[in-house]
Each structure stands twice: as structure tokens, then as C-alpha cells.
């Protein structure tokens, strides 16, 4: 009987696939992306670093001064106070939307009449331009005809100087920002909630877990990776907020919201 043996593996020289011509083609395909990244990201960073170590004159001339600009900045009381207020704003503008958005997602994930319409209504604030949000809340914070103070007067309380008192101005800005960006958290939290494995929830129901036990021990732990990424995105956005503060208070009263 004749036996025919075949090689266990056929070795193909990789040089057939990775010739010099192909390598050049790969670089040509990647070149537009490399140029774009260099022009939009790398060059601005390099130029920013270059400017930060120069002493710029009003005439346009500049001289190298090392780290003097950073020393001046870190000893400037106004700058340090603004950093502190920014951190307070950022922390509160991230924590409250995370809590409210996740809670709203848990509610709107349940079945009830007009759920779709109410979902659409809930995300409307996120669709409004920040400048318009600032103008809306500025009118609502008005000391005499604003919605909040008229409601307080109707309930027998004294009006609150929302934008004219240094103790209230930062809180007023934070409330407006929370109102606008809670829907962003809501959308991502709802998407995470609807993608949870049904088998885990059904097993929890069979084991006798009530609604809150399912939320605390099943839903929230499984949603945690999405919530962490969502909080990071919100943190980045809150740290660079400008329009709402500019329209509502312009950094005032005094420097209380700068």
C-alpha cells in the first residue's frame, strides 16, 4: 500500500506580504491622519509650552524666562481661589447628575403610561445651547419676577438673592448646570440598564430579591463600568464650563463665581 505524507505546515515567507512597496503604501494611507493629529493636537501643545516659558511684551517681542510664569501663577491669590471654586463646582456638578441621572434611568426603565414621551421630555435640557440655558435660568433667578422667588413669596418665604449674593451665586450656577447635564447621565445609564443580562435579574427574582435589592446588588454593580466612564466624561466637561457662568454671573458678584 502506498502512503502519501503531507507536511504538517506550509511555511510561507512573510516577505511576500510585507515588501517595501507595501510598507510605503501603509505610510501613505496613514499620512493624512498623522498630519491631522500633528496640526490639531501636537502642534498646539508644543506652541502652548513654548509660550508658557516666554515673557511676552505688548510690542510682540518675547524673551525666555523659564518657570517665572508658573511661579507667579501659583502665588496669585485670585488664581488659587478660582481653582478652588472650580473644584467645588466640578465635584458637585458631577456627583448630583450621576445620582439623579441614574435614579431617573431606574424609574424610566419601568413600564408605565407615556413612558416614551416623558423620556423625550426629560432629555430636552441637554439639547439646548448653554448660552440659552444661562439666559433661561437668569430670568428664573430674577429677584422680583423670577419663577423661584415668586414661588417662594407665594409660599410665604422671603425671596433669595440668587445671583446678587456671593453665598448663593455659586449654588445657582451649579443648579443650572445640573439641570442641563443630568439628561446626559440619564441616557447613558438607561442604555447600560437596558443592556443588562436578563438571566441575572430573573435569577434574583426567583431567589426572592425585592426591587431595591435587585438595584443595589445586581443592577448598580453591573452598570458600574458605564457609570465610571460617564462620570469621567462629565468631569472633563464640567471642569471647562464657561457659557452658563458667563451669562448668569460673569464671575460675580465680586469674584465669587470666577
Residue, then its C-alpha position, 0 to 999 in steps of 0.5 A: x500500500x502506498x502512503x502519501x505524507x503531507x507536511x504538517x505546515x506550509x511555511x510561507x515567507x512573510x516577505x511576500x506580504x510585507x515588501x517595501x512597496x507595501x510598507x510605503x503604501x501603509x505610510x501613505x494611507x496613514x499620512x493624512x491622519x498623522x498630519x491631522x493629529x500633528x496640526x490639531x493636537x501636537x502642534x498646539x501643545x508644543x506652541x502652548x509650552x513654548x509660550x508658557x516659558x516666554x515673557x511676552x511684551x505688548x510690542x510682540x517681542x518675547x524673551x525666555x524666562x523659564x518657570x517665572x510664569x508658573x511661579x507667579x501663577x501659583x502665588x496669585x491669590x485670585x488664581x488659587x481661589x478660582x481653582x478652588x471654586x472650580x473644584x467645588x463646582x466640578x465635584x458637585x456638578x458631577x456627583x448630583x447628575x450621576x445620582x439623579x441621572x441614574x435614579x431617573x434611568x431606574x424609574x424610566x426603565x419601568x413600564x408605565x403610561x407615556x413612558x416614551x414621551x416623558x423620556x423625550x421630555x426629560x432629555x430636552x435640557x441637554x439639547x439646548x445651547x448653554x448660552x440659552x440655558x444661562x439666559x433661561x435660568x437668569x430670568x428664573x433667578x430674577x429677584x422680583x419676577x423670577x419663577x423661584x422667588x415668586x414661588x417662594x413669596x407665594x409660599x410665604x418665604x422671603x425671596x433669595x438673592x440668587x445671583x446678587x449674593x456671593x453665598x448663593x451665586x455659586x449654588x445657582x450656577x451649579x443648579x443650572x448646570x445640573x439641570x442641563x447635564x443630568x439628561x446626559x447621565x440619564x441616557x447613558x445609564x438607561x442604555x447600560x440598564x437596558x443592556x443588562x443580562x436578563x438571566x441575572x435579574x430573573x435569577x434574583x427574582x426567583x431567589x426572592x430579591x425585592x426591587x431595591x435589592x435587585x438595584x443595589x446588588x445586581x443592577x448598580x454593580x453591573x452598570x458600574x463600568x458605564x457609570x465610571x466612564x460617564x462620570x469621567x466624561x462629565x468631569x472633563x466637561x464640567x471642569x471647562x464650563x464657561x457659557x452658563x457662568x458667563x451669562x448668569x454671573x460673569x464671575x460675580x458678584x465680586x469674584x465669587x463665581x470666577 
